[in-house]
Structures are given as structure tokens and as C-alpha cells.
């Protein structure tokens, strides 16, 4: 089970909540470099949120250098520089 729960009291959009949670899990070492993340569809189904919401969070995390997606390999955690982890 992926460790994420929606905070209904938050003003943040759901995709931002998910992005923040995944970035936190990477920064604290729960998700290590090379760890494979669930597919977008798989995670959406598992945590009962829309596919597009998960996709938007993953795209932002890729843009920020936290994760990478390679055809045939899936989505994995990248090595995060100390400067990036200090920002969160």
C-alpha cells in the first residue's frame, strides 16, 4: 500500500499533495534511488484518485529531477542532490 492519504482540509490541490508526499518520501530515504514507483494507473487505482491527478504529480516530479521514466523500465527514483533535499 502506497503511504498517501488525501488531506481534505488542505487548500493545496490533490496533485500537489501527492507530489509533496512523494518528494518527502524520497528526501527522507523511504524511497531510495532506483526504487520503482507504481504505474500512474496502478497508483491512481490504489489510492482511489484520478489518473490525470497522479500523472500531473509524476510529471512535476520528473521536471524537478526526483524521478525518471524510461520505456520498458517504468518510473524510478533518481539520486537527489543535497541542495534539492534541503529545499523541502
N, C-alpha and C positions, 0 to 999 in steps of 0.2 A: 504494500500500500504506500503510495506516494505521500509524504508528510506535508499536506497542504489543506488548510481549511479557509473557506471564504469568511472574511470579517464583514458582516452585514452593516456594522456601524461605521465602517471606514468611508471616507469621501473619495478614496482612490478607486479608479476603475478596476475591474476584476483582473484584466490583463496585467496591470501594474502590480497588483498584489501578488500575482503568480510570478512575475518577473523578479520582484523583490525577494520572494521566498527562495526561488532557485538560486539567485545571486548570493543570498545569505548562506544557503547550504554549501555552496561552492567555497565561499570565503572562510567558513568555519571548519572546512575539511570533511564535512559529512559526505559531500560529493567530491571525489578526488579526480585529478586529471586522468583521462582515459575512461572514466566511468561512463557507461552508456545510459542515456536518458530514454524514457518511454517514447514511443512514437507520438506524434501530435494527436492522432486519432485515439491511440491507446490511453494517453493521459486524459484526454477530454472525456472519454468514457469512464475511466476510473474515478475521476473526481467530479463527474457529472456537471461539466461545463461545456460550452460551445467549442467546437473545433477551431473556429476563427479566433477565439479568445486565446487559446493555447498557442496557435500559430503566431499571433501577434507578439506574445511574450517571447517565444523562441526566436523570432526574427530580431527583436530588440537585443536579446542576449547574444545572438550571433554578431550583430553590429557592434556590440560593446566588447567583443572578444572573450566572452565567458564560455561559449560553446561553439562547436563546429558541426556541420552536417555534410556527410560525404555519401554520394550514391553508393548503395550496396553495403555501406558500413553503419549507417544510422547517425544519430546525433550523440556526440560525446562531449564531455567536459574538457576544456582546454586548460593548459597551465596558466594561472592568473598571476600577473606581476604583483609584487608587494605594493606598488603605488596604487594599483586599481583596488586592491582589497582594503586599503586604508580609507578610500573614498566612501565606502559603505558602512 
